[in-house]
Amino acid sequence: MPKKLKVAVHTRLHLSRLLLERERNDAMNASGTAQDVIVSHEAAVLALTAICDQMDCLPHKSRVSLPDYLECLRKLRASTLTADEIEFFLDLHKTRVDVQNRAILPESQRWQRVQESTFAHLDRLSTNLLNVSLSRLDSEPGQVPAAAASPSGGAPSIRTASS
């Protein structure tokens, strides 16, 4: 029987899914594509963090980026990551860095369907590693530890950076 998802893992996967399912920027220009690249990158980081957390293989560094999560998964289950997935995520990371840090806009043609591609790769990884499909995530609630439940018995709140 598969291990139940941790609450934080379920939350991250769900947020990743919501980001990737948001309406795509239909402007076929580099600025619109840049927005989609940034959103897709952040969704990938959320999902890869969740997968690593569930598998107890989070990177042990003070500053962690997308390639660090890929490396942890590669060390843990090398056969699960395909060369295409590694190349896709590393290209996504490099493109996001170029946009954010160097103001280099992405090639619209190359990244035209970045959200859909990111979703497909993450869905495959989540299904293969956690036995959880992103597209059916709502029907698979996470495990709520007793300490995390609120006194009223409701779901725990999502912690923010200020909490």
VOGU-407973 format. One line per 10 residues: number of its first residue (from 1); for each residue x, y, z of N, C-alpha, C, CB. Coordinates in steps of 0.001 Angstrom, whole numbers, always signed. Glycine has a CB too. Layout:
# VOGU-407973
NUM> X:Y:Z:X:Y:Z:X:Y:Z:X:Y:Z | ... .
***
This chain:
# VOGU-407973
1> +851:-1187:+0:+0:+0:+0:+894:+1246:+0:-967:+0:+1237 | +613:+2211:-884:+1437:+3417:-945:+1340:+4238:+339:+1026:+4270:-2136 | +2425:+4873:+672:+2504:+5742:+1839:+1616:+6967:+1607:+3980:+6167:+2122 | +831:+7345:+2616:-22:+8526:+2481:+836:+9775:+2365:-989:+8647:+3678 | +330:+10719:+1598:+1063:+11969:+1414:+1078:+12798:+2686:+457:+12776:+279 | +2209:+13408:+2956:+2299:+14379:+4037:+1445:+15581:+3639:+3794:+14799:+4321 | +924:+16298:+4613:+89:+17467:+4331:+857:+18489:+3502:-404:+18108:+5641 | +2093:+18775:+3872:+2888:+19764:+3132:+3132:+19309:+1697:+4231:+20013:+3839 | +3298:+18026:+1495:+3511:+17478:+153:+2251:+17665:-684:+3899:+15976:+222 | +1109:+17307:-123:-166:+17474:-829:-388:+18944:-1177:-1341:+16940:+28 .
11> -112:+19828:-231:-300:+21264:-461:+588:+21760:-1593:-7:+22054:+817 | +1860:+21380:-1572:+2781:+21820:-2630:+2369:+21279:-3997:+4210:+21376:-2307 | +2015:+20007:-4052:+1590:+19424:-5326:+331:+20111:-5850:+1342:+17915:-5169 | -592:+20379:-4942:-1836:+21044:-5345:-1559:+22461:-5854:-2827:+21089:-4164 | -709:+23210:-5156:-359:+24561:-5612:+349:+24518:-6965:+533:+25265:-4574 | +1215:+23548:-7145:+1903:+23383:-8423:+886:+23152:-9538:+2908:+22211:-8356 | -41:+22269:-9277:-1091:+21987:-10271:-1881:+23245:-10593:-2042:+20886:-9762 | -2280:+23996:-9573:-3056:+25217:-9807:-2280:+26227:-10643:-3459:+25850:-8478 | -996:+26369:-10368:-176:+27290:-11169:-123:+26854:-12632:+1250:+27376:-10596 | +52:+25575:-12849:+190:+25076:-14217:-1138:+25033:-14968:+802:+23696:-14199 .
21> -2241:+25006:-14230:-3551:+24995:-14879:-4118:+26397:-15073:-4520:+24165:-14068 | -3422:+27397:-14565:-3907:+28765:-14741:-3928:+29094:-16222:-3023:+29781:-13964 | -4722:+30075:-16564:-4817:+30444:-17977:-3465:+30896:-18488:-5865:+31549:-18188 | -3080:+30300:-19583:-1800:+30621:-20204:-1859:+32008:-20813:-1429:+29578:-21273 | -728:+32656:-20867:-647:+33955:-21512:-724:+33715:-23016:+669:+34723:-21113 | -1802:+34175:-23632:-2005:+33906:-25058:-1245:+34844:-25977:-3454:+33986:-25379 | -652:+35872:-25411:+149:+36767:-26250:+1363:+35989:-26743:+584:+38060:-25465 | +1468:+35848:-28025:+2583:+35088:-28590:+3803:+35992:-28731:+2197:+34479:-29963 | +4245:+36514:-27604:+5439:+37356:-27614:+6349:+36914:-26480:+5071:+38868:-27480 | +7545:+37436:-26472:+8545:+37006:-25488:+8149:+37367:-24061:+9892:+37627:-25813 .
31> +7474:+38494:-23860:+7070:+38882:-22501:+6032:+37919:-21941:+6512:+40314:-22494 | +5060:+37560:-22751:+4055:+36592:-22315:+4674:+35233:-22056:+2951:+36467:-23351 | +5575:+34836:-22914:+6267:+33562:-22738:+7127:+33594:-21478:+7134:+33241:-23971 | +7759:+34726:-21200:+8578:+34864:-19991:+7730:+34642:-18743:+9245:+36257:-19941 | +6522:+35181:-18731:+5623:+34970:-17592:+5321:+33483:-17418:+4310:+35765:-17780 | +5028:+32814:-18529:+4723:+31383:-18466:+5928:+30565:-17998:+4259:+30885:-19834 | +7129:+30957:-18409:+8353:+30268:-17979:+8537:+30425:-16471:+9593:+30821:-18735 | +8357:+31639:-15961:+8529:+31882:-14522:+7510:+31085:-13719:+8395:+33386:-14203 | +6255:+31107:-14132:+5211:+30359:-13429:+5508:+28859:-13476:+3821:+30652:-14045 | +5897:+28369:-14639:+6186:+26938:-14784:+7384:+26518:-13935:+6447:+26596:-16253 .
41> +8389:+27363:-13880:+9570:+27065:-13063:+9186:+26976:-11591:+10661:+28140:-13267 | +8418:+27940:-11118:+8021:+27924:-9703:+7137:+26720:-9397:+7284:+29222:-9335 | +6260:+26366:-10327:+5425:+25178:-10146:+6290:+23917:-10100:+4382:+25072:-11280 | +7315:+23869:-10936:+8228:+22719:-10935:+8980:+22622:-9611:+9228:+22823:-12103 | +9443:+23750:-9099:+10149:+23746:-7810:+9217:+23250:-6707:+10685:+25165:-7468 | +7977:+23727:-6692:+7011:+23267:-5687:+6815:+21750:-5771:+5658:+23988:-5873 | +6588:+21245:-6961:+6326:+19813:-7123:+7561:+18965:-6813:+5847:+19527:-8543 | +8724:+19392:-7283:+9942:+18623:-7009:+10293:+18656:-5522:+11116:+19166:-7839 | +10045:+19784:-4869:+10232:+19861:-3414:+9308:+18866:-2726:+9964:+21300:-2894 | +8059:+18825:-3166:+7084:+17906:-2579:+7520:+16454:-2757:+5703:+18121:-3207 .
51> +7940:+16116:-3952:+8361:+14740:-4229:+9570:+14372:-3368:+8697:+14564:-5732 | +10552:+15256:-3313:+11742:+14991:-2483:+11372:+14892:-1004:+12798:+16098:-2685 | +10478:+15746:-545:+10040:+15723:+851:+9366:+14388:+1170:+9074:+16899:+1139 | +8463:+13961:+320:+7756:+12702:+558:+8717:+11521:+569:+6679:+12487:-506 | +9762:+11610:-236:+10728:+10512:-335:+11899:+10684:+640:+11257:+10412:-1765 | +11796:+11679:+1512:+12832:+11965:+2513:+14212:+12150:+1885:+12887:+10842:+3541 | +14257:+12922:+813:+15550:+13176:+157:+15700:+14652:-215:+15694:+12299:-1104 | +15316:+15530:+700:+15484:+16959:+445:+16966:+17322:+437:+14731:+17795:+1503 | +17363:+18246:-424:+18768:+18685:-436:+19140:+19327:+900:+19017:+19684:-1596 | +20356:+19124:+1324:+20838:+19692:+2585:+21764:+20861:+2292:+21566:+18618:+3439 .
61> +21161:+21955:+1841:+21902:+23173:+1518:+21075:+24352:+2010:+22199:+23284:-28 | +21742:+25466:+2252:+20992:+26645:+2691:+20240:+27293:+1531:+21935:+27663:+3333 | +20801:+27236:+344:+20145:+27792:-851:+19949:+26658:-1849:+20992:+28966:-1486 | +18701:+26332:-2093:+18379:+25193:-2948:+17682:+25694:-4210:+17486:+24165:-2194 | +18050:+25113:-5343:+17389:+25475:-6598:+16921:+24206:-7306:+18344:+26297:-7514 | +16217:+24387:-8389:+15635:+23269:-9115:+16648:+22162:-9436:+15016:+23771:-10389 | +17843:+22473:-9930:+18807:+21397:-10210:+19172:+20562:-8972:+20068:+21992:-10798 | +19136:+21162:-7791:+19450:+20419:-6567:+18411:+19326:-6300:+19525:+21378:-5366 | +17137:+19626:-6559:+16087:+18622:-6377:+16242:+17488:-7389:+14695:+19267:-6510 | +16581:+17851:-8627:+16817:+16820:-9644:+17965:+15904:-9229:+17122:+17467:-11009 .
71> +19027:+16486:-8698:+20187:+15702:-8270:+19816:+14746:-7134:+21328:+16633:-7825 | +19019:+15209:-6181:+18584:+14331:-5087:+17766:+13157:-5617:+17759:+15122:-4056 | +16856:+13445:-6542:+16043:+12372:-7116:+16898:+11428:-7958:+14908:+12958:-7969 | +17848:+11972:-8682:+18734:+11141:-9502:+19534:+10181:-8624:+19690:+12025:-10335 | +20028:+10681:-7497:+20801:+9829:-6583:+19922:+8746:-5962:+21445:+10678:-5476 | +18681:+9104:-5665:+17775:+8169:-5011:+17220:+7135:-5989:+16634:+8924:-4353 | +16747:+7602:-7133:+16099:+6729:-8120:+16496:+7149:-9528:+14558:+6765:-7962 | +17708:+6896:-9899:+18244:+7345:-11195:+17403:+6880:-12374:+19662:+6849:-11368 | +16860:+5693:-12301:+16110:+5148:-13435:+14778:+5851:-13662:+15869:+3677:-13227 | +14306:+6607:-12684:+13010:+7269:-12811:+13083:+8525:-13664:+12470:+7616:-11446 .
81> +14190:+9231:-13598:+14347:+10462:-14380:+14883:+10131:-15765:+15292:+11457:-13661 | +14158:+10563:-16786:+14647:+10346:-18148:+15595:+11480:-18526:+13464:+10255:-19161 | +16421:+11232:-19516:+17338:+12272:-20008:+16549:+13467:-20526:+18257:+11713:-21123 | +15412:+13210:-21169:+14569:+14308:-21665:+14041:+15170:-20524:+13396:+13753:-22480 | +13630:+14529:-19426:+13120:+15296:-18285:+14221:+16133:-17653:+12510:+14359:-17239 | +15368:+15536:-17461:+16479:+16288:-16874:+16823:+17476:-17755:+17718:+15383:-16682 | +16938:+17239:-19059:+17251:+18323:-19992:+16165:+19398:-19972:+17418:+17771:-21415 | +14901:+18985:-19954:+13799:+19947:-19925:+13878:+20834:-18687:+12451:+19218:-19963 | +14008:+20212:-17507:+14020:+20993:-16271:+15261:+21872:-16156:+13938:+20068:-15073 | +16406:+21382:-16605:+17615:+22218:-16577:+17496:+23390:-17550:+18860:+21376:-16918 .
91> +16908:+23161:-18730:+16661:+24259:-19679:+15664:+25263:-19108:+16138:+23706:-21021 | +14618:+24743:-18458:+13622:+25622:-17834:+14289:+26495:-16775:+12472:+24792:-17205 | +15139:+25882:-15961:+15839:+26628:-14909:+16749:+27699:-15510:+16662:+25669:-14029 | +17531:+27329:-16513:+18434:+28286:-17154:+17649:+29437:-17790:+19296:+27580:-18219 | +16543:+29112:-18429:+15730:+30142:-19080:+15123:+31077:-18044:+14619:+29501:-19932 | +14643:+30523:-16929:+14093:+31368:-15860:+15176:+32272:-15281:+13473:+30499:-14743 | +16369:+31754:-15072:+17483:+32567:-14572:+17808:+33675:-15567:+18734:+31688:-14315 | +17835:+33340:-16853:+18099:+34358:-17877:+17057:+35472:-17837:+18124:+33718:-19270 | +15797:+35110:-17685:+14726:+36111:-17626:+14858:+36950:-16359:+13335:+35432:-17676 | +14966:+36290:-15235:+14934:+36981:-13942:+16205:+37768:-13654:+14704:+35986:-12836 .
101> +17352:+37204:-13919:+18610:+37834:-13509:+19317:+38608:-14606:+19530:+36800:-12991 | +19047:+38251:-15855:+19774:+38890:-16954:+18873:+39647:-17924:+20550:+37856:-17711 | +17566:+39613:-17687:+16580:+40271:-18558:+16689:+39790:-20003:+16759:+41790:-18506 | +16998:+38513:-20176:+17037:+37904:-21504:+15710:+37171:-21693:+18276:+36923:-21668 | +14922:+37630:-22646:+13611:+37030:-22872:+13751:+35684:-23588:+12718:+37983:-23691 | +12854:+34750:-23262:+12936:+33413:-23860:+12454:+33401:-25310:+12118:+32423:-23040 | +12859:+32366:-26022:+12377:+32163:-27386:+10915:+31716:-27310:+13258:+31104:-28154 | +10035:+32519:-27882:+8599:+32207:-27815:+8277:+30845:-28423:+7794:+33288:-28529 | +8887:+30540:-29546:+8614:+29267:-30228:+9024:+28075:-29357:+9358:+29213:-31579 | +10182:+28143:-28743:+10707:+27040:-27920:+9845:+26797:-26684:+12150:+27336:-27491 .
111> +9353:+27870:-26048:+8654:+27759:-24773:+7151:+28003:-24893:+9244:+28730:-23787 | +6621:+27886:-26093:+5221:+28180:-26374:+4251:+27413:-25470:+4920:+27864:-27815 | +4521:+26165:-25183:+3612:+25336:-24382:+4309:+24860:-23102:+3115:+24119:-25208 | +5040:+25768:-22477:+5855:+25407:-21314:+5009:+24886:-20153:+6666:+26608:-20857 | +3841:+25475:-19914:+3014:+25012:-18798:+2551:+23573:-19020:+1799:+25934:-18614 | +2095:+23274:-20226:+1627:+21923:-20521:+2773:+20914:-20435:+982:+21874:-21911 | +3924:+21287:-20958:+5088:+20392:-20911:+5539:+20151:-19475:+6248:+20975:-21731 | +5574:+21217:-18679:+5968:+21092:-17274:+4995:+20183:-16539:+6026:+22478:-16595 | +3696:+20397:-16762:+2680:+19567:-16118:+2881:+18095:-16489:+1263:+20037:-16521 | +3096:+17817:-17762:+3258:+16428:-18211:+4463:+15760:-17543:+3413:+16377:-19740 .
121> +5587:+16460:-17484:+6784:+15889:-16846:+6557:+15670:-15347:+8004:+16813:-17067 | +5971:+16657:-14681:+5740:+16532:-13239:+4703:+15459:-12927:+5290:+17871:-12658 | +3684:+15355:-13764:+2659:+14335:-13557:+3275:+12942:-13665:+1511:+14499:-14579 | +4143:+12745:-14651:+4805:+11452:-14815:+5690:+11128:-13613:+5638:+11441:-16101 | +6465:+12120:-13164:+7337:+11894:-12006:+6527:+11602:-10750:+8240:+13109:-11772 | +5496:+12392:-10519:+4658:+12203:-9336:+3972:+10837:-9362:+3609:+13319:-9241 | +3503:+10445:-10517:+2851:+9141:-10648:+3851:+8010:-10417:+2201:+8999:-12036 | +5017:+8108:-11022:+6014:+7040:-10898:+6660:+6969:-9523:+7083:+7225:-11932 | +6898:+8114:-8898:+7610:+8122:-7616:+6681:+8069:-6404:+8469:+9353:-7526 | +5511:+8707:-6509:+4608:+8784:-5356:+3300:+8031:-5557:+4306:+10219:-5048 .
131> +3084:+7520:-6769:+1821:+6872:-7106:+646:+7843:-6965:+1602:+5644:-6216 | +898:+9110:-7311:-121:+10161:-7234:-87:+10944:-8537:+116:+11106:-5999 | -1218:+11009:-9206:-1310:+11787:-10436:-1709:+13220:-10097:-2328:+11150:-11422 | -995:+14192:-10655:-1354:+15594:-10420:-2771:+15884:-10892:-367:+16526:-11128 | -3168:+15287:-11988:-4493:+15568:-12540:-5624:+15014:-11676:-4598:+14997:-13935 | -5333:+14077:-10795:-6355:+13522:-9899:-6043:+13819:-8435:-6477:+12012:-10106 | -5257:+14818:-8193:-4775:+15100:-6842:-5897:+15422:-5861:-3803:+16246:-6880 | -6920:+16129:-6287:-8005:+16510:-5383:-8663:+15308:-4724:-9045:+17308:-6130 | -8697:+14170:-5411:-9345:+12985:-4864:-8420:+12180:-3954:-9841:+12109:-5989 | -7199:+12660:-3769:-6231:+11942:-2940:-5707:+12855:-1842:-5063:+11406:-3798 .
141> -6489:+13040:-771:-6062:+13969:+285:-4828:+13482:+1020:-7184:+14182:+1276 | -4086:+14443:+1559:-2888:+14126:+2323:-3230:+13639:+3712:-1982:+15330:+2409 | -2260:+13047:+4347:-2412:+12578:+5712:-2250:+13771:+6639:-1384:+11456:+6048 | -3187:+13958:+7578:-3121:+15070:+8511:-2628:+14550:+9849:-4501:+15766:+8657 | -1373:+14872:+10222:-877:+14442:+11525:-1693:+15083:+12641:+612:+14794:+11682 | -1867:+14384:+13747:-2675:+14895:+14849:-2191:+16259:+15320:-2660:+13914:+16008 | -889:+16471:+15386:-340:+17743:+15860:-628:+18888:+14899:+1155:+17619:+16069 | -855:+18584:+13625:-1073:+19635:+12633:-2534:+20036:+12525:-574:+19184:+11284 | -3432:+19192:+13019:-4850:+19506:+12917:-5202:+20647:+13854:-5704:+18272:+13231 | -6137:+21468:+13416:-6562:+22588:+14260:-7448:+22066:+15375:-7308:+23666:+13429 .
151> -7588:+22824:+16486:-8409:+22369:+17603:-9854:+22104:+17197:-8374:+23389:+18713 | -10347:+22812:+16183:-11728:+22625:+15758:-11900:+21395:+14878:-12211:+23850:+15022 | -10790:+20736:+14553:-10864:+19531:+13748:-10774:+19786:+12262:-12119:+18816:+14042 | -10637:+21048:+11865:-10531:+21375:+10441:-9129:+21132:+9932:-10929:+22823:+10190 | -8956:+21422:+8677:-7638:+21249:+8063:-6678:+22297:+8587:-7731:+21331:+6531 | -5399:+21978:+8663:-4421:+22956:+9123:-4296:+24092:+8115:-3054:+22289:+9353 | -3933:+25252:+8610:-3770:+26393:+7711:-2426:+26297:+7006:-3884:+27729:+8485 | -2342:+26963:+5864:-1086:+27014:+5123:-237:+28097:+5743:-1316:+27277:+3600 | +1004:+27763:+6058:+1905:+28738:+6663:+2454:+29644:+5582:+3054:+28040:+7426 | +2555:+30904:+5908:+3127:+31866:+4977:+4487:+32298:+5483:+2197:+33085:+4792 .
161> +5200:+33052:+4666:+6534:+33513:+5047:+6493:+34358:+6307:+7164:+34306:+3914 | +5377:+35040:+6551:+5289:+35906:+7725:+4852:+35157:+8971:+4333:+37037:+7460 | +4422:+33896:+8838:+3975:+33172:+10032:+5059:+32328:+10626:+2799:+32309:+9713 .
***
